[in-house]
Amino acid sequence: PLGEGGMAAILGLAEDKIKDICAQISAQGGTVQAVNFNCPGQIVIAGSTKAVEEAAAAMKEAGAKRAILLHVSAPFHSTLMEPAAKRLAEVLDDITISDAKIPVVANVNGQIETSAADIKSNLVKQAASPVLWIDCTKTMQAFGAETFVEVGPGKTLCGFNRKIDRKIHSENVEDIPSLQKTLEFFQEVR
C-alpha cells in the first residue's frame, strides 16, 4: 500500500556490509533488502518504510558516505512487490512474446536470453527481485558491446556504466537533439 514502502540509495559502503545490515534489520521484524546493484559504490535498498529508514541510518553509522532516502511510490524490486509480480504474470499470460531475434540481457540474472518463455518469466521475476545492472553491463561487454545507448530521460545508466568501466562509450537519447547527436556519433564511427 502507498506509503508503506520505501527505498534509499547507499553510497560508499561495501556490498557485504549492506546485505548484513539489511539482514539484521529484517531479523528484527522489518523488511529491507539490497535491490539495485547499480555500480561500484552505489546500491539501493528497499522494503518497509521504517526498516529502510533504520537500515539507512545504520549504514551511515557503519561508514556509508551517504544514505539518501528516495521519493518513490513503492519498494521496487523487493519481495514486497510479489503481489504486483503475480498481477504482472496474469497480464503477461494474455500477451504473446516471441523468441528474441536480438539477445536480451535480463536484469534479474544478468544473463543473455532469447527464449520467449525465459523472457516472460524474467519479466515477472524482475518485479520482486534485485536489478543486477553491474552484471548486465559486464555480460554485454563480454558479448562484444563497446557502445551503450540509454533511451529515456536523463543519463543515469551512462553514469553507472562510466563507474563500472571507463572504457565504455555511452550515448543517451531523450529528445530530438540527443537523438541527432547519437546518430552523428554512429555516422562518424561507421
Secondary structure, DSSP 8 states (H G I E B T S, - for coil): -TTSEEEEEEES--HHHHHHHHHHHHHTT--EEEEEEEETTEEEEEEEHHHHHHHHHHHHHTT-SEEEEE--SS-TTSGGGHHHHHHHHHHHHTS-----SS-EE-TTT--EE--HHHHHHHHHHHHTS-B-HHHHHHHHHHTT--EEEEESSS-HHHHHHHHH-TT-EEEEESSHHHHHHHHHHHHHH-
